[in-house]
Amino acid sequence: MMHPDERPDTTAGDPEIRLGESAISSLLAHYFQFEETLGMNTARGAARSVQSPRPTPHQLLFKVNPGTDYGEDTEPEDLSAPEERPKRIIAVIPAYNEELTIGTIVLATRQYVDHVIVVDDGSTDKTARVATLAGAEVLRHPLNLGKAQALMKGFARARHYGPLAVVMLDADGQHNPAEIPELARPVLAGKADMVVGSRFLNGTNRIPKYRVLGQKTLDLATKVGSGISCTDSQSGFRVLGRRALANLDFSSEGYNIESDMLAHFAGRGLTISEVPIGITYDVTNGHKKHPLAHGLDVLSHIIGIVGYRRPLITFGVPGAIMTLIGAGMSVYTVTELYTGGAFHSIIFVGGITLLILGLLLVTTSLILNSLVQVVKMGKA
């Protein structure tokens, strides 16, 4: 077959061979319009509708751009450059191996916020790919660094957009994104710097009894450590305002971030309130860590915080109790001996031991409290 350029009766500029730019643009426009109409009636079209806008025919004709690869190792080209349009409300979702639920959560969350940031915390499945296709901005950790590190990375990125509020919620489906507007209301109205979604203020939630016992224990420990009363100190469904975002200068690890956040914000004088939320524990993947192990880790961390911030409570109160019991046991045995009774050697030794340990704890609490006061004066 002879190539058109080799035909003796034609030229490269022949109108029968070369279409004008306007004609090609028109054809491409009609093609894209037909494809988009057809795609909206298919599952593939629904997924595609949440991706980046399609380039215009003019862009396809006169500016060739390499295609975007949404593979698992894809990173945004410039994470530090803010968008032109400010975002009013941004959602930050930490995710680890949540490919089965992350797409649904992102799509549901996008109905109530201006932008969704998913931090893929070293997932080995297709969490990043699914989240991207669902319309989220995805940040990735090459290794699993824990919930605290993932949230901090998401918060840092969210601050570039200058939002009024940032919502944090889990990726496993326990939280209902439809409750975001009610949760964000006090922050947007300027009545709170952070709002905690409480599972225990909603009387319809069916929470296992062992979880209730564990949560109440952690709530009490958090109250002692931070001085703030919260009915659900471990809730991961929260909204942070601008003052809270500006005070995220604390370190935390793993699931301790909820307690650390409360203690840190309370120490800075920020206003914290609670709003009732629903909860479901019938999720696909379940919790990544056993509830008992999770609770013990958080409790030990909170005790450490209390010991650092309130040594008189952590060491002084137990020391005073031990001192009183030890002194009472010792006096009892001595009294019994001098009144003609038997000498209770075991009670006497136990009383002396408790007395000595109690005095040591009281002395330690006084020394640590003095050091804490010195540190506070130095920061002031």
C-alpha positions as CSV (number, residue, x, y, z in Angstrom):
1,M,0.0,0.0,0.0
2,M,1.4,3.4,-1.0
3,H,1.9,6.0,1.8
4,P,0.0,9.2,1.3
5,D,3.2,11.2,1.1
6,E,4.3,9.0,-1.8
7,R,1.2,9.7,-3.9
8,P,2.1,12.0,-6.8
9,D,-1.2,13.7,-6.9
10,T,-1.3,14.8,-3.2
11,T,0.7,17.0,-0.9
12,A,1.2,17.1,2.9
13,G,-0.9,20.2,3.1
14,D,-3.8,18.7,1.1
15,P,-7.1,19.3,3.1
16,E,-8.2,15.7,2.3
17,I,-5.3,14.4,4.3
18,R,-4.8,16.9,7.2
19,L,-7.6,17.9,9.5
20,G,-7.5,21.3,11.0
21,E,-6.7,21.8,14.7
22,S,-10.3,22.9,15.3
23,A,-11.7,19.8,13.7
24,I,-9.5,17.5,15.8
25,S,-10.3,19.4,19.0
26,S,-14.0,19.1,18.2
27,L,-13.7,15.3,17.6
28,L,-11.8,14.8,20.9
29,A,-14.3,16.9,22.8
30,H,-17.2,14.8,21.4
31,Y,-15.3,11.6,22.2
32,F,-14.6,12.6,25.8
33,Q,-18.2,13.7,26.3
34,F,-19.5,10.3,25.0
35,E,-17.0,8.4,27.1
36,E,-17.8,10.3,30.3
37,T,-21.6,9.8,29.7
38,L,-21.0,6.1,29.2
39,G,-18.7,5.8,32.1
40,M,-21.1,7.4,34.6
41,N,-23.3,4.3,34.1
42,T,-20.6,1.9,35.0
43,A,-18.7,1.0,38.2
44,R,-15.5,2.0,36.4
45,G,-16.9,5.3,35.6
46,A,-17.9,5.9,39.2
47,A,-14.4,5.2,40.4
48,R,-12.8,7.4,37.7
49,S,-15.1,10.3,38.6
50,V,-13.1,10.9,41.8
51,Q,-9.7,11.1,40.1
52,S,-8.1,14.3,38.8
53,P,-9.9,16.3,36.1
54,R,-9.5,15.2,32.5
55,P,-7.3,17.4,30.4
56,T,-8.9,19.4,27.6
57,P,-8.5,18.4,24.0
58,H,-6.3,21.5,23.4
59,Q,-4.0,20.3,26.2
60,L,-3.8,16.8,24.6
61,L,-3.0,18.3,21.2
62,F,-0.4,20.8,22.1
63,K,1.1,19.8,25.4
64,V,2.2,16.3,26.0
65,N,2.3,15.3,29.7
66,P,3.5,12.0,31.0
67,G,0.7,9.8,32.5
68,T,0.4,9.6,36.3
69,D,1.2,6.2,37.8
70,Y,-0.9,5.5,40.9
71,G,1.2,2.6,41.9
72,E,1.9,1.7,45.6
73,D,5.1,3.7,45.7
74,T,3.7,6.9,44.2
75,E,4.4,10.1,46.2
76,P,3.1,13.6,45.4
77,E,5.6,15.7,43.6
78,D,5.6,18.6,46.0
79,L,4.0,18.0,49.4
80,S,5.2,21.4,50.7
81,A,3.4,23.6,48.2
82,P,-0.1,24.6,49.4
83,E,-3.1,24.6,47.2
84,E,-4.3,27.9,45.8
85,R,-7.8,27.5,47.3
86,P,-7.8,27.4,51.1
87,K,-9.6,24.4,52.7
88,R,-12.2,25.0,55.4
89,I,-12.3,21.5,56.9
90,I,-9.7,18.8,56.2
91,A,-9.9,15.1,57.3
92,V,-6.8,13.2,58.3
93,I,-7.1,9.4,58.3
94,P,-4.2,7.2,59.4
95,A,-4.4,3.8,57.7
96,Y,-2.5,0.5,58.0
97,N,-3.6,-2.4,55.7
98,E,-7.1,-1.0,55.3
99,E,-7.7,-1.7,51.5
100,L,-11.1,-3.2,52.3
101,T,-12.5,-0.2,54.0
102,I,-10.4,2.9,53.1
103,G,-12.2,3.6,49.8
104,T,-15.6,3.7,51.5
105,I,-14.4,5.8,54.4
106,V,-12.8,8.3,52.0
107,L,-15.8,8.6,49.8
108,A,-18.1,9.1,52.7
109,T,-15.8,11.6,54.4
110,R,-15.5,13.7,51.3
111,Q,-19.2,14.6,51.5
112,Y,-18.6,16.6,54.7
113,V,-15.1,18.0,54.3
114,D,-13.2,20.0,51.7
115,H,-10.2,17.7,51.5
116,V,-9.1,14.2,52.7
117,I,-5.5,13.3,53.6
118,V,-4.8,9.6,54.1
119,V,-1.5,8.6,55.7
120,D,-0.6,5.1,54.6
121,D,1.5,3.9,57.6
122,G,3.6,1.3,55.8
123,S,0.8,-0.8,54.5
124,T,1.7,-4.0,52.6
125,D,-1.7,-4.1,50.7
126,K,-3.3,-1.7,48.3
127,T,-4.4,0.9,50.8
128,A,-2.6,3.7,49.1
129,R,-4.0,2.8,45.6
130,V,-7.6,2.5,46.8
131,A,-7.4,5.8,48.8
132,T,-6.0,7.6,45.8
133,L,-8.7,6.3,43.5
134,A,-11.3,7.4,46.0
135,G,-10.1,10.9,45.8
136,A,-7.8,11.3,48.8
137,E,-4.4,12.9,49.0
138,V,-2.1,10.0,50.1
139,L,1.1,10.4,52.1
140,R,3.2,7.3,52.8
141,H,5.5,5.9,55.4
142,P,7.8,3.2,53.9
143,L,7.6,1.4,57.3
144,N,4.9,1.1,60.0
145,L,5.7,3.9,62.4
146,G,2.5,3.9,64.5
147,K,-0.6,5.9,64.7
148,A,1.0,8.9,66.4
149,Q,3.6,9.4,63.7
150,A,1.0,9.0,60.9
151,L,-1.3,11.6,62.5
152,M,1.5,14.0,63.0
153,K,2.5,13.7,59.4
154,G,-1.1,14.3,58.3
155,F,-1.5,17.3,60.6
156,A,1.7,18.8,59.2
157,R,0.4,18.5,55.7
158,A,-3.0,19.8,56.6
159,R,-1.6,23.0,58.1
160,H,-0.3,24.0,54.6
161,Y,-3.9,24.5,53.5
162,G,-4.7,26.9,56.4
163,P,-7.9,25.1,57.5
164,L,-10.4,26.2,60.1
165,A,-10.6,22.7,61.4
166,V,-9.0,19.3,61.0
167,V,-11.0,16.1,61.6
168,M,-9.1,12.9,62.7
169,L,-10.9,9.6,62.3
170,D,-10.1,5.9,61.9
171,A,-9.9,4.0,58.6
172,D,-11.5,0.8,59.8
173,G,-15.1,2.0,59.7
174,Q,-15.7,2.4,63.5
175,H,-16.6,6.1,63.1
176,N,-19.4,7.5,61.1
177,P,-18.3,10.4,58.8
178,A,-21.9,11.7,58.8
179,E,-21.3,12.9,62.3
180,I,-18.5,15.3,61.2
181,P,-20.6,18.4,60.9
182,E,-22.0,18.1,64.5
183,L,-18.5,17.3,65.8
184,A,-17.0,20.3,64.1
185,R,-19.7,22.8,65.0
186,P,-18.2,23.9,68.4
187,V,-14.8,24.4,66.8
188,L,-16.1,26.4,63.8
189,A,-18.2,28.5,66.2
190,G,-15.1,29.4,68.2
191,K,-16.4,27.7,71.4
192,A,-13.7,25.0,71.5
193,D,-10.2,24.4,70.4
194,M,-10.7,20.6,70.3
195,V,-13.8,18.5,70.3
196,V,-13.7,14.8,71.3
197,G,-16.3,12.4,70.0
198,S,-17.5,10.5,73.1
199,R,-18.9,7.0,72.7
200,F,-20.3,7.1,76.3
201,L,-22.5,10.2,75.9
202,N,-24.6,8.3,73.4
203,G,-26.9,6.0,75.2
204,T,-27.6,3.8,72.2
205,N,-24.1,2.5,71.8
206,R,-23.6,-1.2,72.6
207,I,-20.1,-1.3,74.0
208,P,-18.7,-4.5,75.5
209,K,-18.4,-4.4,79.2
210,Y,-14.7,-5.2,79.2
211,R,-14.1,-2.1,77.0
212,V,-16.2,0.0,79.3
213,L,-14.1,-1.0,82.3
214,G,-10.9,-0.4,80.5
215,Q,-12.0,3.0,79.1
216,K,-13.1,4.2,82.5
217,T,-9.8,3.2,84.0
218,L,-7.9,5.1,81.4
219,D,-10.3,8.1,81.7
220,L,-9.5,8.2,85.5
221,A,-5.8,8.0,84.9
222,T,-6.0,10.7,82.2
223,K,-7.9,12.9,84.6
224,V,-5.3,12.6,87.2
225,G,-2.5,13.2,84.7
226,S,-4.0,16.1,82.8
227,G,-6.5,17.5,85.3
228,I,-9.3,17.4,82.6
229,S,-12.4,15.3,82.9
230,C,-13.2,13.5,79.7
231,T,-15.7,10.7,79.3
232,D,-13.9,9.1,76.4
233,S,-10.2,10.0,76.6
234,Q,-9.2,7.3,74.1
235,S,-11.6,8.4,71.3
236,G,-9.9,8.7,67.9
237,F,-12.7,10.7,66.4
238,R,-11.8,14.4,67.1
239,V,-11.8,17.8,65.5
240,L,-8.9,20.2,66.1
241,G,-9.2,24.0,65.6
242,R,-6.4,26.4,64.6
243,R,-5.1,26.9,68.2
244,A,-4.9,23.1,68.6
245,L,-3.1,22.7,65.3
246,A,-0.6,25.4,66.4
247,N,0.1,23.5,69.6
248,L,1.0,20.1,68.3
249,D,4.6,20.5,69.5
250,F,4.7,17.3,71.6
251,S,6.1,13.9,71.0
252,S,4.0,10.7,71.2
253,E,4.1,7.1,70.1
254,G,1.5,4.7,68.9
255,Y,-1.9,4.8,70.5
256,N,-0.8,7.1,73.3
257,I,-1.5,10.2,71.1
258,E,-5.1,10.6,72.3
259,S,-4.0,10.8,76.0
260,D,-0.9,12.9,75.2
261,M,-3.1,15.3,73.2
262,L,-5.5,15.9,76.1
263,A,-2.7,16.4,78.6
264,H,-0.7,18.7,76.3
265,F,-3.7,20.9,75.3
266,A,-5.0,21.1,78.9
267,G,-1.5,22.2,80.0
268,R,-1.6,25.0,77.4
269,G,-5.0,26.2,78.5
270,L,-6.9,25.2,75.4
271,T,-10.7,24.6,75.5
272,I,-11.7,21.0,75.1
273,S,-15.3,19.8,74.8
274,E,-17.2,16.6,73.9
275,V,-19.9,15.6,71.5
276,P,-21.8,12.3,71.5
277,I,-21.0,10.0,68.7
278,G,-22.0,6.5,67.5
279,I,-19.6,3.6,67.3
280,T,-19.6,0.2,65.7
281,Y,-17.2,-2.6,66.6
282,D,-18.4,-4.9,63.8
283,V,-15.7,-3.9,61.4
284,T,-13.9,-5.9,58.7
285,N,-10.3,-5.9,60.1
286,G,-11.0,-5.2,63.8
287,H,-8.5,-3.4,66.0
288,K,-4.8,-3.8,65.1
289,K,-3.9,-4.5,68.7
290,H,-5.5,-6.6,71.4
291,P,-7.6,-4.4,73.6
292,L,-6.0,-5.6,76.8
293,A,-2.4,-5.0,75.5
294,H,-3.5,-1.7,74.1
295,G,-5.0,-0.7,77.5
296,L,-2.0,-1.7,79.5
297,D,0.4,0.2,77.2
298,V,-1.7,3.3,77.4
299,L,-2.1,3.0,81.2
300,S,1.6,2.6,81.8
301,H,2.3,5.6,79.6
302,I,-0.3,7.7,81.5
303,I,1.2,6.7,84.8
304,G,4.6,7.9,83.5
305,I,3.0,11.3,82.6
306,V,1.4,11.6,86.0
307,G,4.7,10.8,87.6
308,Y,6.5,13.5,85.7
309,R,3.8,16.2,86.0
310,R,2.4,15.4,89.5
311,P,4.9,13.6,91.6
312,L,3.1,14.5,94.8
313,I,0.1,12.5,93.6
314,T,2.1,9.6,92.0
315,F,4.6,9.1,94.9
316,G,3.5,11.3,97.7
317,V,0.0,9.9,98.2
318,P,1.0,6.2,98.1
319,G,4.0,7.0,100.3
320,A,1.8,8.8,102.9
321,I,-0.7,5.9,103.0
322,M,2.2,3.3,103.4
323,T,3.7,5.4,106.2
324,L,0.4,5.6,108.1
325,I,-0.2,1.8,107.8
326,G,3.4,1.0,108.7
327,A,3.3,3.3,111.7
328,G,0.0,1.8,112.9
329,M,1.3,-1.8,112.6
330,S,4.4,-1.0,114.5
331,V,2.6,0.8,117.3
332,Y,0.1,-2.1,117.6
333,T,2.9,-4.7,118.0
334,V,4.7,-2.6,120.6
335,T,1.5,-1.9,122.5
336,E,0.6,-5.6,122.6
337,L,4.1,-6.4,123.9
338,Y,4.0,-3.9,126.8
339,T,0.5,-4.9,127.9
340,G,1.5,-8.5,128.4
341,G,0.4,-9.8,125.0
342,A,2.3,-11.8,122.5
343,F,4.9,-10.2,120.3
344,H,3.7,-10.3,116.7
345,S,7.0,-10.4,114.9
346,I,5.6,-10.7,111.4
347,I,3.3,-7.7,111.9
348,F,6.2,-5.7,113.4
349,V,8.6,-6.4,110.5
350,G,5.9,-5.6,108.0
351,G,5.0,-2.4,109.7
352,I,8.6,-1.2,109.8
353,T,9.1,-2.1,106.1
354,L,6.0,-0.1,105.1
355,L,7.1,2.8,107.3
356,I,10.5,3.0,105.7
357,L,9.2,2.6,102.1
358,G,6.5,5.2,102.7
359,L,8.9,7.7,104.0
360,L,11.2,7.1,101.0
361,L,8.3,7.7,98.6
362,V,7.2,10.9,100.4
363,T,10.8,12.2,100.3
364,T,11.1,11.3,96.6
365,S,7.8,13.1,95.8
366,L,9.0,16.3,97.5
367,I,12.3,16.3,95.6
368,L,10.7,15.6,92.2
369,N,8.0,18.2,92.8
370,S,10.7,20.8,93.5
371,L,12.4,19.9,90.3
372,V,9.2,20.2,88.3
373,Q,8.6,23.7,89.8
374,V,12.1,24.7,88.8
375,V,11.6,23.5,85.2
376,K,8.3,25.4,85.0
377,M,9.9,28.6,86.2
378,G,12.7,28.1,83.7
379,K,10.1,27.8,80.8
380,A,8.3,30.8,82.0
